């Protein structure tokens, strides 16, 4: 979808309102991305100070969700948008919900990092978390990029990356199970790491959701709860089905 299509309304104020919610989503996405990056760094470097920053900054993400949601509600009430405009507002509402939940997962990782640092955990246990975190962060960034460019084809490619995160998550769990079997005293610490790994896996799912909203926005097709191949087929089938 060409972003210039958002600027074809008679009301210039309406154009500005639509562009504003898009811009605010990207600002929120940038904050969430930074939160996740800091949380992963805090976890893998045992940086308790940085972990505390992640935990304390979660309110900023929550506040942005509330503000953007309120603006979307006002647009729905005042403008009664239709077709692609309505899809944009719906996609924004859904996207900020997933971004807020990604922020919650980042906060959870921050709290786990605090516990791990206080327990003086073995950093060797975090090798898998580091790689999984890198994959999750890249997928989040890519999903936000598809939203910024309204690129449904790129969104389909990002959706497929969730498989790699799931595979890495399973690999991390197998590795951590080995630590628990070798030393049952490590169980409390390992459980915290498992919760962090689960949070990263969920972030992959949330990033996938954002890409599905982009496909819905551009193609007018809801591809949630469908197979990866079906998502790609639907995106191709509905090419050119962009309502004005």
C-alpha atoms as one frame of an Amber mdcrd trajectory, in Angstrom:
protein
   0.000   0.000   0.000   1.314   3.391  -0.995   1.365   5.653   2.071   0.348
   8.539  -0.161  -3.125   6.988  -0.311  -3.633   8.108   3.261  -3.545  11.718
   2.108  -6.461  11.802  -0.355  -9.291  12.980   1.884 -11.155  16.240   1.508
 -10.432  16.997   5.151  -6.764  17.799   5.652  -7.280  17.367   9.388  -8.446
  13.791   8.823  -5.301  13.128   6.787  -3.202  14.470   9.639  -5.060  12.382
  12.213  -4.439   9.167  10.263  -0.781  10.002   9.752  -0.444  10.909  13.426
  -1.639   7.529  14.697   0.788   5.805  12.328   3.630   7.971  13.601   2.705
   7.349  17.221   2.637   3.595  16.631   6.185   3.788  15.278   7.270   5.838
  18.297   5.742   3.241  20.594   7.411   0.496  18.585  10.781   2.189  18.960
  10.347   2.399  22.717   9.320  -1.250  22.971  12.259  -2.277  20.789  14.630
  -0.410  23.100  13.003  -2.012  26.136  13.545  -5.460  24.668  17.128  -4.725
  23.675  17.918  -3.464  27.183  16.185  -6.438  28.809  18.198  -8.932  26.770
  21.424  -7.083  27.504  20.603  -6.935  31.218  19.896 -10.656  31.261  22.991
 -11.766  29.374  25.428  -9.411  31.140  23.957  -9.663  34.662  23.411  -5.898
  34.642  20.996  -5.342  37.538  20.974  -1.570  37.066  19.862  -1.842  33.450
  17.267  -4.440  34.442  15.786  -1.986  36.928  15.565   0.648  34.182  13.620
  -1.787  31.984  11.186  -2.577  34.778  10.664   1.057  35.735  10.137   2.213
  32.114   7.264  -0.158  31.399   4.760   2.525  32.405   5.823   4.586  29.369
   4.743   1.804  27.015   1.435   1.438  28.846   0.787   5.183  28.677   1.387
   5.247  24.928  -1.052   2.397  24.372  -3.772   4.240  26.285  -3.143   7.510
  24.444  -3.117   5.974  20.965  -6.164   3.856  21.712  -8.040   6.960  22.825
  -7.072   8.797  19.631  -8.285   5.860  17.529 -11.585   5.824  19.417 -12.075
   9.507  18.686 -11.340   8.985  14.984 -13.905   6.177  14.824 -16.523   8.332
  16.550 -15.916  11.578  14.634 -14.851  10.419  11.188 -16.645   7.083  10.813
 -13.887   5.823   8.480 -14.549   3.189   5.835 -12.556   0.754   3.694  -8.756
   1.177   3.962  -9.080   3.998   6.509 -11.116   1.762   8.795  -8.626  -1.061
   8.337  -5.807   1.292   9.283  -7.477   2.299  12.547  -8.288  -1.336  13.385
  -4.738  -2.422  12.539  -3.329   0.320  14.762  -5.540  -0.687  17.706  -4.484
  -4.319  17.367  -0.818  -3.459  16.841  -0.516  -1.305  19.949  -2.109  -4.087
  21.991   0.600  -6.497  20.867   3.309  -3.886  21.384   2.099  -3.325  24.945
   2.269  -7.052  25.581   5.760  -7.231  24.101   6.636  -4.467  26.557   5.240
  -6.638  29.343   7.416  -9.544  28.199  10.462  -7.256  28.160   9.635  -6.170
  31.705   9.334  -9.832  32.706  12.787 -10.535  31.284  14.082  -7.517  33.208
  12.695  -8.925  36.458  14.206 -12.326  35.704  17.533 -10.600  35.013  17.369
  -9.023  38.469  16.761 -12.395  40.108  19.518 -14.013  38.067  22.022 -11.286
  38.923  21.162 -11.479  42.627  21.581 -15.262  42.578  24.959 -14.998  40.904
  23.934 -17.349  38.128  26.282 -19.097  35.723  26.451 -17.051  32.523  27.112
 -20.232  30.522  23.428 -21.006  30.973  22.582 -17.857  29.013  24.249 -18.745
  25.715  20.972 -19.913  24.207  19.062 -16.934  25.593  21.467 -14.554  23.888
  20.841 -16.093  20.464  17.097 -16.432  21.010  16.953 -12.814  22.122  18.792
 -11.695  19.003  16.281 -13.530  16.803  13.299 -12.068  18.668  14.712  -8.536
  18.497  15.365  -8.815  14.756  11.860 -10.124  14.144  10.300  -7.302  16.137
  12.331  -4.742  14.191  11.359  -6.347  10.890   7.668  -6.403  11.790   7.753
  -2.700  12.692   9.514  -1.997   9.404   6.735  -3.737   7.455   4.185  -1.608
   9.313   6.098   1.595   8.571   6.302   0.758   4.862   2.887  -0.985   4.712
   4.647  -3.804   2.889   2.484  -6.940   2.848   5.013  -9.000   0.868   7.740
  -8.290   3.422   5.256  -9.053   6.196   4.726 -12.547   4.769   8.480 -13.146
   4.849   8.705 -12.018   8.476   5.817 -14.297   9.481   7.872 -17.288   8.357
  10.723 -16.296  10.693   8.602 -17.269  13.692   9.376 -20.922  12.908  13.078
 -20.308  13.550  12.329 -18.685  16.900  10.161 -21.632  17.927  12.941 -24.038
  16.999  15.530 -22.052  18.931  13.204 -21.904  21.938  12.901 -25.679  21.995
  16.682 -25.976  21.728  17.157 -23.620  24.705  14.717 -25.649  26.814  16.564
 -28.890  26.067  19.858 -27.292  27.058  18.445 -25.903  30.310  16.914 -29.255
  31.211  20.433 -30.674  31.109  21.606 -28.168  33.726  18.746 -29.133  36.026
  19.471 -32.846  35.702  23.153 -32.316  36.433  22.589 -30.161  39.541  19.180
 -29.878  41.209  20.421 -26.860  43.168  20.377 -24.941  39.881  16.654 -25.552
  39.358  15.385 -22.183  40.747  17.808 -20.212  38.581  17.151 -22.331  35.495
  13.403 -21.905  35.904  13.862 -18.125  35.757  15.859 -18.492  32.552  13.126
 -20.707  31.133  10.566 -18.006  31.857  12.769 -15.523  29.990  13.059 -17.900
  27.047   9.284 -18.291  27.043   8.896 -14.502  27.018  11.156 -14.253  23.963
   9.178 -16.961  22.186   5.985 -15.050  22.894   7.560 -11.879  21.503   8.103
 -13.771  18.258   4.393 -14.633  18.239   3.418 -11.007  18.905   5.695  -9.786
  16.124   4.066 -12.297  13.807   0.677 -10.865  14.790   1.802  -7.367  13.781
   2.775  -8.666  10.345  -0.639 -10.302   9.976  -2.256  -6.939  10.736  -0.142
  -5.363   7.990  -1.394  -7.972   5.530  -4.952  -7.246   6.647  -4.397  -3.514
   6.275  -2.918  -3.723   2.788  -4.830  -6.658   1.305  -8.097  -6.514   3.235
  -7.708 -10.182   4.202  -7.634 -11.573   7.752  -4.905 -14.238   7.747  -4.862
 -14.986  11.469  -5.069 -18.642  12.560  -4.031 -19.904   9.138  -0.994 -21.901
   8.041   2.170 -20.205   6.846   1.581 -21.339   3.266  -2.024 -20.129   3.385
  -0.860 -16.713   4.597   1.440 -16.403   1.585  -1.243 -17.652  -0.822  -3.848
 -15.249   0.553  -1.455 -12.321   0.353  -0.802 -13.110  -3.314  -4.456 -13.801
  -4.105  -5.566 -10.465  -2.766  -2.921  -8.468  -4.579  -4.480  -5.348  -5.930
  -7.497  -5.625  -3.626  -6.767  -2.365  -1.864  -9.978  -0.460  -1.308  -9.827
   3.265  -1.707
